[in-house]
């Protein structure tokens, strides 16, 4: 697996409220200034505007504020993901990859002048309050969001743990805005979660909430844990990438590589030689070819789309759910001499087959709407079976076989109850588990 050694590669879809943007490596690059001639006429216009503002603006403004704002304008005018980071913002970005930061626990971007929720992070105040991917935040307490920059909106949402903020959001399908009162907290993001969905069949569930520096390592630990709990190697897993906003490029490659044995994982294409990179798989598959079902939705962005795209193109997994977010660009974090940094879009990334998912997303192999189901009412009269008929023949089994059958019936009833609970609580996961069972059955025949 080929790795970057010079750049910090960012694969996050937005800003994580309460601190972080996500990046690749801790090593920051300092590129030499371009040798192209400076546009002197345009620079004269810039200095004229600078001087005019300096001398005529209604309030006195410092040179640094004007220059910082000019730099921000240069970056934000390029695309939604390029930005200027002052010292504090740059520190926040680096802290974000450690998995612990302060705030609400949502990743956001700008859309039509409003703050759009790209993804709420699991087990955070925003997620517990009911904020969903796709929500448009139109008011922060009593302050309208329209007219604010993303940074200004983020600053308003920040605050000391324990303090409250009211988010007013517009949600598709709702007739009127919704209000959420959220208490700020220190966000501890555990990027990998795991449990056995079916111990008897050794079917595991692994959820990756974000791609942090140790996510690849934590994934291997999760698989080892599930192997131990199941008594031997897993027969298959559901890999849940829903509402995963992205993160560190290298860990997305590591996660993909864990399940692949050869071929491309992802490659990037940009204008400069060092932005053109190919990442390839190493021989070992930690699941030894066991089936994988990957769940995605419109909150799955960037690094999570790399994983889904790699496993889909290599025919290593079945992708289920909804079309993903569609962020197919790579940002390089370039530290400046004064401690600030540029987060600059330097490349597009492509799946192994050459697909760019920029503004397109990953189309699932099996589309599955995020719906809720409810159990049908029990019939007033139980349906008849052979056992209800007068004079029916017995099975003819001996007592030992009968006891074994009773035991199996008890297990089947318990499994049925567990399945019903899963269908009610998470229908998409319920369907993914059913598909996984079928894939395992086909593989073992």
VOPAGU-2260 file (C-alpha; in pm, 1 decimal, decimal comma):
REM VOPAGU-2260
SITE   aa  ch    i         X         Y         Z
SITE  UNK   A    0       0,0       0,0       0,0
SITE  UNK   A    1     157,9     321,5    -117,2
SITE  UNK   A    2     142,3     604,7     135,0
SITE  UNK   A    3     190,9     978,0     137,6
SITE  UNK   A    4     482,0    1110,3     338,2
SITE  UNK   A    5     459,0    1477,9     260,9
SITE  UNK   A    6     102,5    1598,9     262,1
SITE  UNK   A    7    -183,7    1615,8     504,1
SITE  UNK   A    8    -475,0    1480,7     304,6
SITE  UNK   A    9    -823,2    1580,5     412,5
SITE  UNK   A   10   -1125,9    1372,2     327,2
SITE  UNK   A   11   -1395,4    1528,2     542,7
SITE  UNK   A   12   -1714,3    1666,1     394,8
SITE  UNK   A   13   -1741,8    1968,3     621,9
SITE  UNK   A   14   -1666,6    2116,0     962,0
SITE  UNK   A   15   -1722,5    1919,4    1280,7
SITE  UNK   A   16   -1892,9    2159,2    1516,5
SITE  UNK   A   17   -1691,5    2206,9    1828,6
SITE  UNK   A   18   -1368,6    2173,7    1665,2
SITE  UNK   A   19   -1243,3    1963,0    1392,6
SITE  UNK   A   20   -1182,3    1929,0    1028,0
SITE  UNK   A   21   -1016,8    1602,0     941,7
SITE  UNK   A   22    -675,5    1545,3     793,2
SITE  UNK   A   23    -442,2    1275,9     677,2
SITE  UNK   A   24     -89,9    1291,5     813,3
SITE  UNK   A   25      52,2    1493,0    1096,6
SITE  UNK   A   26     336,5    1598,7     867,1
SITE  UNK   A   27     248,0    1927,1     700,7
SITE  UNK   A   28     380,7    2038,0     366,4
SITE  UNK   A   29     537,6    2373,0     283,8
SITE  UNK   A   30     527,7    2427,1     -88,8
SITE  UNK   A   31     748,4    2682,3    -255,0
SITE  UNK   A   32     567,0    2982,6    -406,3
SITE  UNK   A   33     478,5    2946,4    -773,0
SITE  UNK   A   34     734,8    3097,6   -1006,8
SITE  UNK   A   35     468,0    3246,6   -1236,6
SITE  UNK   A   36     478,6    3624,6   -1277,6
SITE  UNK   A   37     248,9    3813,0   -1042,0
SITE  UNK   A   38     -53,7    3987,3   -1199,2
SITE  UNK   A   39      60,5    4341,7   -1120,4
SITE  UNK   A   40    -249,4    4519,9   -1252,7
SITE  UNK   A   41    -478,3    4302,3   -1040,2
SITE  UNK   A   42    -255,1    4353,0    -737,2
SITE  UNK   A   43    -276,8    4728,5    -785,7
SITE  UNK   A   44    -655,5    4695,4    -778,9
SITE  UNK   A   45    -628,7    4489,4    -462,4
SITE  UNK   A   46    -413,3    4748,8    -287,5
SITE  UNK   A   47    -650,5    5023,1    -400,2
SITE  UNK   A   48    -946,5    4835,0    -251,0
SITE  UNK   A   49    -745,1    4764,7      64,8
SITE  UNK   A   50    -660,0    5132,1     107,8
SITE  UNK   A   51   -1017,0    5242,8      35,9
SITE  UNK   A   52   -1159,8    5009,3     299,1
SITE  UNK   A   53    -889,0    5105,5     545,5
SITE  UNK   A   54    -963,1    5472,5     508,4
SITE  UNK   A   55   -1341,4    5480,0     462,4
SITE  UNK   A   56   -1501,7    5185,1     640,2
SITE  UNK   A   57   -1747,0    5293,1     907,8
SITE  UNK   A   58   -1531,3    5143,5    1185,9
SITE  UNK   A   59   -1155,5    5119,7    1214,9
SITE  UNK   A   60   -1026,5    4783,8    1097,6
SITE  UNK   A   61    -677,6    4638,0    1133,4
SITE  UNK   A   62    -454,2    4532,7     848,3
SITE  UNK   A   63    -450,6    4174,4     974,2
SITE  UNK   A   64    -830,5    4147,2     971,7
SITE  UNK   A   65    -845,1    4277,0     615,4
SITE  UNK   A   66    -569,2    4048,6     492,0
SITE  UNK   A   67    -708,5    3741,8     670,2
SITE  UNK   A   68   -1051,1    3810,9     521,1
SITE  UNK   A   69    -897,3    3852,1     176,2
SITE  UNK   A   70    -720,3    3517,5     210,6
SITE  UNK   A   71   -1039,9    3349,8     328,2
SITE  UNK   A   72   -1220,0    3492,1      28,8
SITE  UNK   A   73    -958,8    3353,6    -207,9
SITE  UNK   A   74   -1002,1    3003,9     -67,8
SITE  UNK   A   75   -1378,4    2991,5     -15,4
SITE  UNK   A   76   -1433,3    3129,6    -364,8
SITE  UNK   A   77   -1271,5    2820,2    -513,7
SITE  UNK   A   78   -1493,9    2541,2    -382,3
SITE  UNK   A   79   -1687,6    2447,2     -65,2
SITE  UNK   A   80   -1394,8    2255,4      87,2
SITE  UNK   A   81   -1095,7    2489,3      46,0
SITE  UNK   A   82   -1043,2    2727,9     337,0
SITE  UNK   A   83    -797,6    2933,9     537,3
SITE  UNK   A   84    -728,7    2812,9     891,2
SITE  UNK   A   85    -594,7    3052,6    1150,9
SITE  UNK   A   86    -379,2    2915,5    1433,0
SITE  UNK   A   87    -677,5    2820,0    1647,7
SITE  UNK   A   88    -863,9    2653,4    1362,2
SITE  UNK   A   89    -553,0    2466,1    1256,4
SITE  UNK   A   90    -504,6    2338,7    1611,7
SITE  UNK   A   91    -869,5    2234,3    1617,0
SITE  UNK   A   92    -821,9    2038,4    1296,3
SITE  UNK   A   93    -529,8    1843,8    1437,2
SITE  UNK   A   94    -714,7    1771,6    1761,4
SITE  UNK   A   95   -1010,3    1638,5    1565,1
SITE  UNK   A   96    -822,1    1333,9    1440,3
SITE  UNK   A   97    -749,4    1223,9    1797,2
SITE  UNK   A   98   -1117,4    1140,3    1849,2
SITE  UNK   A   99   -1186,6    1388,8    2130,5
SITE  UNK   A  100   -1309,6    1745,4    2095,1
SITE  UNK   A  101   -1570,9    1983,9    2227,2
SITE  UNK   A  102   -1904,8    2083,5    2077,0
SITE  UNK   A  103   -2234,0    1939,9    1950,8
SITE  UNK   A  104   -2112,3    1646,6    1742,1
SITE  UNK   A  105   -2225,4    1732,0    1389,2
SITE  UNK   A  106   -2038,5    1769,4    1064,9
SITE  UNK   A  107   -2165,6    2060,1     857,2
SITE  UNK   A  108   -2120,0    2249,2     532,9
SITE  UNK   A  109   -2287,0    2544,4     360,3
SITE  UNK   A  110   -2579,7    2519,6     118,6
SITE  UNK   A  111   -2773,0    2816,6     -22,8
SITE  UNK   A  112   -2652,9    3038,0     259,4
SITE  UNK   A  113   -2760,5    2798,7     534,5
SITE  UNK   A  114   -2565,9    2548,6     739,5
SITE  UNK   A  115   -2638,6    2194,7     621,1
SITE  UNK   A  116   -2593,0    1895,4     847,3
SITE  UNK   A  117   -2382,7    1643,5     658,8
SITE  UNK   A  118   -2381,0    1393,2     940,1
SITE  UNK   A  119   -2449,4    1375,3    1314,3
SITE  UNK   A  120   -2180,1    1178,2    1496,6
SITE  UNK   A  121   -2292,4     873,6    1695,5
SITE  UNK   A  122   -2343,3     911,4    2070,3
SITE  UNK   A  123   -2314,2    1291,0    2070,2
SITE  UNK   A  124   -2556,1    1561,7    2193,0
SITE  UNK   A  125   -2674,8    1643,2    1839,7
SITE  UNK   A  126   -2742,8    1280,1    1750,7
SITE  UNK   A  127   -2926,2    1217,6    2078,7
SITE  UNK   A  128   -3136,0    1530,9    2028,0
SITE  UNK   A  129   -3258,0    1399,9    1691,6
SITE  UNK   A  130   -3059,2    1607,1    1441,4
SITE  UNK   A  131   -3042,4    1422,3    1107,0
SITE  UNK   A  132   -2823,4    1431,6     797,1
SITE  UNK   A  133   -2970,8    1675,1     546,7
SITE  UNK   A  134   -3117,6    1915,1     803,7
SITE  UNK   A  135   -3070,5    2284,0     715,5
SITE  UNK   A  136   -2991,6    2499,3    1018,2
SITE  UNK   A  137   -3160,3    2837,7     970,7
SITE  UNK   A  138   -3125,7    2989,1    1318,7
SITE  UNK   A  139   -2883,2    2958,9    1611,8
SITE  UNK   A  140   -3065,1    3068,5    1924,5
SITE  UNK   A  141   -3204,9    3403,0    1804,2
SITE  UNK   A  142   -2942,9    3461,0    1532,0
SITE  UNK   A  143   -3041,4    3395,2    1168,3
SITE  UNK   A  144   -2781,5    3185,7     984,2
SITE  UNK   A  145   -2845,7    3356,9     649,3
SITE  UNK   A  146   -2558,2    3593,5     581,0
SITE  UNK   A  147   -2313,6    3425,7     817,9
SITE  UNK   A  148   -2001,6    3250,7     695,6
SITE  UNK   A  149   -1955,7    2886,3     789,7
SITE  UNK   A  150   -1682,8    2988,1    1032,6
SITE  UNK   A  151   -1908,9    3244,9    1201,3
SITE  UNK   A  152   -2185,2    2988,8    1233,7
SITE  UNK   A  153   -1941,5    2734,4    1377,1
SITE  UNK   A  154   -1817,1    2990,8    1632,0
SITE  UNK   A  155   -2175,4    3049,7    1747,6
SITE  UNK   A  156   -2233,4    2677,5    1789,8
SITE  UNK   A  157   -1919,3    2637,0    1993,7
SITE  UNK   A  158   -1922,3    2694,2    2365,2
SITE  UNK   A  159   -1834,3    2556,2    2703,4
SITE  UNK   A  160   -1953,8    2203,7    2783,7
SITE  UNK   A  161   -2280,1    2222,6    2977,3
SITE  UNK   A  162   -2412,0    2532,0    2799,1
SITE  UNK   A  163   -2716,3    2507,8    2574,9
SITE  UNK   A  164   -2800,3    2622,9    2224,4
SITE  UNK   A  165   -3126,1    2607,8    2028,9
SITE  UNK   A  166   -3096,5    2494,9    1667,1
SITE  UNK   A  167   -3385,9    2576,7    1434,8
SITE  UNK   A  168   -3377,2    2347,2    1133,6
SITE  UNK   A  169   -3572,9    2290,4     815,3
SITE  UNK   A  170   -3620,0    1924,0     732,4
SITE  UNK   A  171   -3746,8    1774,8     409,1
SITE  UNK   A  172   -4097,8    1638,8     454,7
SITE  UNK   A  173   -4176,3    1861,7     753,6
SITE  UNK   A  174   -4429,9    2141,9     715,3
SITE  UNK   A  175   -4262,1    2376,5     962,4
SITE  UNK   A  176   -3914,8    2427,0    1114,9
SITE  UNK   A  177   -3805,3    2204,3    1402,3
SITE  UNK   A  178   -3629,2    2326,3    1715,3
SITE  UNK   A  179   -3368,5    2129,0    1908,1
SITE  UNK   A  180   -3227,5    2240,0    2241,2
SITE  UNK   A  181   -2882,5    2084,4    2265,2
SITE  UNK   A  182   -2639,0    2087,9    2555,7
SITE  UNK   A  183   -2278,9    2123,9    2445,0
SITE  UNK   A  184   -2038,0    1855,6    2563,5
SITE  UNK   A  185   -1688,3    1720,4    2517,0
SITE  UNK   A  186   -1721,0    1482,6    2224,4
SITE  UNK   A  187   -1547,4    1147,3    2261,1
SITE  UNK   A  188   -1570,9     974,2    1926,3
SITE  UNK   A  189   -1514,0     600,1    1924,6
SITE  UNK   A  190   -1462,9     542,1    1556,1
SITE  UNK   A  191   -1513,7     162,2    1551,0
SITE  UNK   A  192   -1795,1     -25,0    1722,7
SITE  UNK   A  193   -1869,7    -395,6    1700,0
SITE  UNK   A  194   -2106,2    -668,0    1812,2
SITE  UNK   A  195   -2225,5   -1011,2    1703,6
SITE  UNK   A  196   -2557,0   -1000,1    1519,1
SITE  UNK   A  197   -2590,8   -1378,0    1514,5
SITE  UNK   A  198   -2355,6   -1575,6    1737,8
SITE  UNK   A  199   -2471,0   -1914,1    1613,6
SITE  UNK   A  200   -2395,0   -1823,4    1251,3
SITE  UNK   A  201   -2091,6   -1607,8    1349,8
SITE  UNK   A  202   -2221,4   -1297,2    1174,4
SITE  UNK   A  203   -2065,3    -974,8    1295,1
SITE  UNK   A  204   -2149,8    -605,0    1283,1
SITE  UNK   A  205   -1884,8    -334,9    1258,3
SITE  UNK   A  206   -1972,0      33,6    1250,4
SITE  UNK   A  207   -1715,9     297,8    1158,2
SITE  UNK   A  208   -1839,2     641,7    1261,8
SITE  UNK   A  209   -1540,0     840,2    1134,0
SITE  UNK   A  210   -1196,4     772,1     987,2
SITE  UNK   A  211    -943,6     874,3    1251,3
SITE  UNK   A  212    -572,7     804,7    1285,5
SITE  UNK   A  213    -625,1     470,7    1463,3
SITE  UNK   A  214    -936,2     349,5    1282,4
SITE  UNK   A  215    -748,7      87,9    1078,5
SITE  UNK   A  216    -586,1     -52,1    1391,7
SITE  UNK   A  217    -919,1     -44,9    1579,6
SITE  UNK   A  218   -1090,3    -232,2    1295,6
SITE  UNK   A  219    -846,5    -522,0    1326,2
SITE  UNK   A  220    -901,0    -527,5    1702,8
SITE  UNK   A  221   -1278,5    -536,7    1650,5
SITE  UNK   A  222   -1253,9    -832,3    1412,8
SITE  UNK   A  223   -1027,7   -1019,2    1657,1
SITE  UNK   A  224   -1281,0    -955,4    1934,5
SITE  UNK   A  225   -1571,3   -1084,7    1724,9
SITE  UNK   A  226   -1372,8   -1394,0    1623,0
SITE  UNK   A  227   -1315,2   -1467,5    1990,4
SITE  UNK   A  228   -1678,4   -1410,3    2086,9
SITE  UNK   A  229   -1800,0   -1630,8    1802,8
SITE  UNK   A  230   -1566,0   -1914,4    1892,2
SITE  UNK   A  231   -1384,6   -1908,9    1558,1
SITE  UNK   A  232   -1344,3   -1691,3    1249,9
SITE  UNK   A  233   -1640,4   -1480,7    1141,0
SITE  UNK   A  234   -1856,2   -1619,1     861,7
SITE  UNK   A  235   -1946,8   -1267,7     743,0
SITE  UNK   A  236   -1993,0    -907,0     853,0
SITE  UNK   A  237   -2213,9    -604,5     799,4
SITE  UNK   A  238   -1989,0    -297,9     767,0
SITE  UNK   A  239   -2194,5       9,6     858,5
SITE  UNK   A  240   -2071,4     336,8     704,4
SITE  UNK   A  241   -2398,5     527,1     731,2
SITE  UNK   A  242   -2359,5     891,1     837,2
SITE  UNK   A  243   -1981,2     854,6     827,1
SITE  UNK   A  244   -1856,9    1199,1     711,2
SITE  UNK   A  245   -1505,9    1083,6     620,0
SITE  UNK   A  246   -1170,3    1165,2     775,0
SITE  UNK   A  247    -815,9    1047,6     726,3
SITE  UNK   A  248    -735,3     917,1     377,9
SITE  UNK   A  249    -472,4     665,6     489,1
SITE  UNK   A  250    -709,0     497,4     734,4
SITE  UNK   A  251    -975,2     465,7     463,5
SITE  UNK   A  252    -711,0     289,1     256,1
SITE  UNK   A  253    -616,2      68,6     554,7
SITE  UNK   A  254    -979,1     -32,0     610,5
SITE  UNK   A  255   -1024,1    -120,2     242,9
SITE  UNK   A  256    -692,6    -305,9     237,4
SITE  UNK   A  257    -801,3    -518,8     533,9
SITE  UNK   A  258   -1057,0    -691,2     308,2
SITE  UNK   A  259    -873,7    -691,8     -27,5
SITE  UNK   A  260    -582,0    -899,8    -152,3
SITE  UNK   A  261    -476,9    -720,8    -472,0
SITE  UNK   A  262    -552,7    -442,9    -714,9
SITE  UNK   A  263    -619,4     -73,6    -673,8
SITE  UNK   A  264    -797,0      73,9    -373,4
SITE  UNK   A  265    -812,0     436,4    -483,6
SITE  UNK   A  266    -605,5     677,6    -688,6
SITE  UNK   A  267    -584,9    1055,7    -701,4
SITE  UNK   A  268    -534,0    1290,3    -995,0
SITE  UNK   A  269    -428,7    1654,7    -968,2
SITE  UNK   A  270    -221,6    1914,8   -1150,7
SITE  UNK   A  271     104,8    1844,9    -969,2
SITE  UNK   A  272     308,8    1524,7    -970,3
SITE  UNK   A  273     280,9    1474,2    -595,0
SITE  UNK   A  274    -100,0    1487,9    -611,0
SITE  UNK   A  275    -109,9    1186,3    -843,6
SITE  UNK   A  276     -96,4     874,5    -625,1
SITE  UNK   A  277    -211,6     513,4    -656,0
SITE  UNK   A  278    -296,0     308,5    -346,1
SITE  UNK   A  279    -293,2     -68,5    -390,5
SITE  UNK   A  280    -396,0    -360,7    -172,0
SITE  UNK   A  281    -164,1    -598,9       9,9
SITE  UNK   A  282    -222,9    -979,1      -4,3
SITE  UNK   A  283    -389,6   -1050,8     331,8
SITE  UNK   A  284    -770,0   -1047,1     375,3
SITE  UNK   A  285    -853,8   -1048,5     747,6
SITE  UNK   A  286   -1187,0   -1219,7     677,2
SITE  UNK   A  287   -1039,1   -1480,5     442,9
SITE  UNK   A  288   -1301,2   -1408,2     179,2
SITE  UNK   A  289   -1603,8   -1415,5     411,8
SITE  UNK   A  290   -1898,1   -1217,6     268,0
SITE  UNK   A  291   -1939,7    -845,8     345,5
SITE  UNK   A  292   -2246,6    -624,2     321,9
SITE  UNK   A  293   -2174,3    -250,3     338,3
SITE  UNK   A  294   -2443,8      -4,1     446,9
SITE  UNK   A  295   -2426,8     354,7     315,7
SITE  UNK   A  296   -2661,1     653,9     300,3
SITE  UNK   A  297   -2652,3    1019,0     196,6
SITE  UNK   A  298   -2450,2    1099,0     508,4
SITE  UNK   A  299   -2168,2     868,3     393,5
SITE  UNK   A  300   -1900,7    1095,7     248,7
SITE  UNK   A  301   -1538,8    1112,7     135,8
SITE  UNK   A  302   -1331,2     844,1     304,9
SITE  UNK   A  303   -1636,1     623,2     358,1
SITE  UNK   A  304   -1710,5     653,2     -15,1
SITE  UNK   A  305   -1353,6     542,0     -89,0
SITE  UNK   A  306   -1410,8     223,0     111,4
SITE  UNK   A  307   -1752,5     156,1     -42,0
SITE  UNK   A  308   -1623,9     227,4    -393,5
SITE  UNK   A  309   -1316,1       6,7    -355,2
SITE  UNK   A  310   -1511,7    -290,5    -219,6
SITE  UNK   A  311   -1782,4    -244,6    -482,8
SITE  UNK   A  312   -1544,0    -219,8    -779,3
SITE  UNK   A  313   -1341,4    -516,5    -658,2
SITE  UNK   A  314   -1663,2    -719,8    -612,9
SITE  UNK   A  315   -1563,0    -782,8    -251,7
SITE  UNK   A  316   -1885,5    -658,4     -92,8
SITE  UNK   A  317   -2249,5    -587,1    -168,2
SITE  UNK   A  318   -2336,7    -221,0    -111,8
SITE  UNK   A  319   -2683,2    -153,6      34,6
SITE  UNK   A  320   -2873,1     158,8     131,4
SITE  UNK   A  321   -2899,2     499,4     -37,0
SITE  UNK   A  322   -2676,6     698,2    -271,1
SITE  UNK   A  323   -2382,5     848,2     -80,3
SITE  UNK   A  324   -2295,3    1217,6     -39,2
SITE  UNK   A  325   -2064,1    1251,5    -339,9
SITE  UNK   A  326   -1749,3    1424,5    -216,6
SITE  UNK   A  327   -1473,8    1308,4    -448,6
SITE  UNK   A  328   -1208,4    1573,5    -387,8
SITE  UNK   A  329    -891,9    1568,0    -177,1
SITE  UNK   A  330    -776,8    1858,1      36,5
SITE  UNK   A  331    -412,4    1913,5     127,4
SITE  UNK   A  332    -336,1    2096,5     450,3
SITE  UNK   A  333     -40,2    2327,1     399,3
SITE  UNK   A  334     103,3    2486,7     711,1
SITE  UNK   A  335     220,8    2847,2     680,8
SITE  UNK   A  336     512,2    3002,2     864,7
SITE  UNK   A  337     296,2    3196,2    1112,6
SITE  UNK   A  338     122,1    2878,6    1235,8
SITE  UNK   A  339    -189,2    2915,5    1021,2
SITE  UNK   A  340    -265,5    2683,4     730,6
SITE  UNK   A  341    -440,0    2646,2     397,7
SITE  UNK   A  342    -680,9    2360,1     335,8
SITE  UNK   A  343    -661,6    2347,4     -40,4
SITE  UNK   A  344    -834,5    2114,1    -285,4
SITE  UNK   A  345    -548,1    1960,0    -480,8
SITE  UNK   A  346    -689,9    1647,9    -643,4
SITE  UNK   A  347    -990,8    1435,7    -727,3
SITE  UNK   A  348    -996,4    1073,2    -623,3
SITE  UNK   A  349   -1117,8     779,7    -830,4
SITE  UNK   A  350   -1237,7     431,8    -747,2
SITE  UNK   A  351   -1043,0     129,8    -884,4
SITE  UNK   A  352   -1252,8     121,5   -1203,0
SITE  UNK   A  353   -1184,1     490,2   -1270,5
SITE  UNK   A  354   -1511,3     632,4   -1139,5
SITE  UNK   A  355   -1515,0     982,5    -996,7
SITE  UNK   A  356   -1786,5    1009,0    -734,4
SITE  UNK   A  357   -1761,4    1390,0    -718,3
SITE  UNK   A  358   -2116,8    1528,6    -698,9
SITE  UNK   A  359   -2242,1    1180,0    -796,4
SITE  UNK   A  360   -2188,4     956,3    -497,1
SITE  UNK   A  361   -2177,9     578,6    -474,3
SITE  UNK   A  362   -2491,4     411,9    -607,7
SITE  UNK   A  363   -2570,5     106,0    -391,2
SITE  UNK   A  364   -2603,8    -235,6    -550,2
SITE  UNK   A  365   -2929,7    -275,1    -360,0
SITE  UNK   A  366   -3126,3      40,0    -287,4
SITE  UNK   A  367   -3293,7      37,6      50,3
SITE  UNK   A  368   -3500,5     321,5     189,5
SITE  UNK   A  369   -3461,8     418,9     553,1
SITE  UNK   A  370   -3808,1     320,9     672,2
SITE  UNK   A  371   -3958,6     204,1     995,9
SITE  UNK   A  372   -4169,2    -109,0    1017,5
SITE  UNK   A  373   -4420,4    -222,5    1274,2
SITE  UNK   A  374   -4533,0    -572,8    1355,1
SITE  UNK   A  375   -4871,9    -673,3    1217,0
SITE  UNK   A  376   -5150,0    -735,1    1466,4
SITE  UNK   A  377   -5178,8   -1091,1    1590,4
SITE  UNK   A  378   -5481,0   -1275,4    1442,8
SITE  UNK   A  379   -5772,2   -1325,5    1678,7
SITE  UNK   A  380   -5762,9   -1699,6    1607,7
SITE  UNK   A  381   -5440,6   -1892,8    1561,9
SITE  UNK   A  382   -5411,2   -2061,0    1220,1
SITE  UNK   A  383   -5460,1   -2436,4    1214,5
SITE  UNK   A  384   -5174,6   -2678,1    1164,3
SITE  UNK   A  385   -5150,4   -3058,1    1137,6
SITE  UNK   A  386   -5086,9   -3079,3    1510,2
SITE  UNK   A  387   -5433,7   -2926,2    1577,4
SITE  UNK   A  388   -5623,4   -3194,3    1386,2
SITE  UNK   A  389   -5801,8   -3465,3    1583,6
SITE  UNK   A  390   -5627,6   -3802,1    1555,1
SITE  UNK   A  391   -5314,4   -3665,0    1382,8
SITE  UNK   A  392   -5015,6   -3896,5    1363,6
SITE  UNK   A  393   -4722,8   -3838,0    1595,1
SITE  UNK   A  394   -4372,0   -3778,4    1464,4
SITE  UNK   A  395   -4258,3   -4120,6    1569,8
SITE  UNK   A  396   -3933,9   -3978,1    1707,0
SITE  UNK   A  397   -3781,7   -4109,4    2026,4
SITE  UNK   A  398   -3784,2   -3887,7    2337,4
SITE  UNK   A  399   -3426,3   -3773,4    2281,6
SITE  UNK   A  400   -3506,4   -3648,3    1934,1
SITE  UNK   A  401   -3818,6   -3478,8    2065,8
SITE  UNK   A  402   -3623,8   -3293,7    2330,8
SITE  UNK   A  403   -3370,3   -3183,2    2073,3
SITE  UNK   A  404   -3654,5   -3056,5    1856,4
SITE  UNK   A  405   -3806,3   -2865,8    2148,8
SITE  UNK   A  406   -3470,0   -2709,9    2220,7
SITE  UNK   A  407   -3433,6   -2604,4    1856,0
SITE  UNK   A  408   -3785,7   -2461,1    1856,2
SITE  UNK   A  409   -3696,6   -2255,1    2161,0
SITE  UNK   A  410   -3384,6   -2122,4    1989,3
SITE  UNK   A  411   -3578,6   -2043,5    1672,2
SITE  UNK   A  412   -3834,5   -1848,6    1877,2
SITE  UNK   A  413   -3558,0   -1649,6    2049,0
SITE  UNK   A  414   -3393,2   -1573,8    1712,6
SITE  UNK   A  415   -3730,7   -1467,3    1574,2
SITE  UNK   A  416   -3784,8   -1224,9    1863,3
SITE  UNK   A  417   -3435,4   -1079,4    1814,7
SITE  UNK   A  418   -3496,5   -1037,1    1441,6
SITE  UNK   A  419   -3828,8    -863,3    1506,9
SITE  UNK   A  420   -3661,2    -619,0    1745,3
SITE  UNK   A  421   -3390,7    -543,5    1487,5
SITE  UNK   A  422   -3650,9    -490,6    1214,0
SITE  UNK   A  423   -3831,9    -240,7    1433,7
SITE  UNK   A  424   -3520,9     -51,8    1546,8
SITE  UNK   A  425   -3309,4     -52,4    1226,5
SITE  UNK   A  426   -3480,1    -189,0     918,0
SITE  UNK   A  427   -3180,8    -130,3     689,7
SITE  UNK   A  428   -2953,8    -331,1     919,9
SITE  UNK   A  429   -3220,5    -600,2     943,4
SITE  UNK   A  430   -3224,5    -635,5     563,4
SITE  UNK   A  431   -2844,8    -626,8     547,6
SITE  UNK   A  432   -2829,7    -914,9     795,4
SITE  UNK   A  433   -3080,9   -1115,3     589,8
SITE  UNK   A  434   -2870,8   -1061,7     277,5
SITE  UNK   A  435   -2555,2   -1160,7     464,7
SITE  UNK   A  436   -2717,8   -1484,6     576,0
SITE  UNK   A  437   -2800,1   -1562,7     214,0
SITE  UNK   A  438   -2445,7   -1485,2      97,5
SITE  UNK   A  439   -2298,5   -1709,3     366,5
SITE  UNK   A  440   -2539,7   -1990,7     272,1
SITE  UNK   A  441   -2439,8   -1966,8     -96,6
SITE  UNK   A  442   -2071,4   -1962,5      -7,9
SITE  UNK   A  443   -2094,5   -2275,9     206,2
SITE  UNK   A  444   -2284,2   -2481,0     -51,1
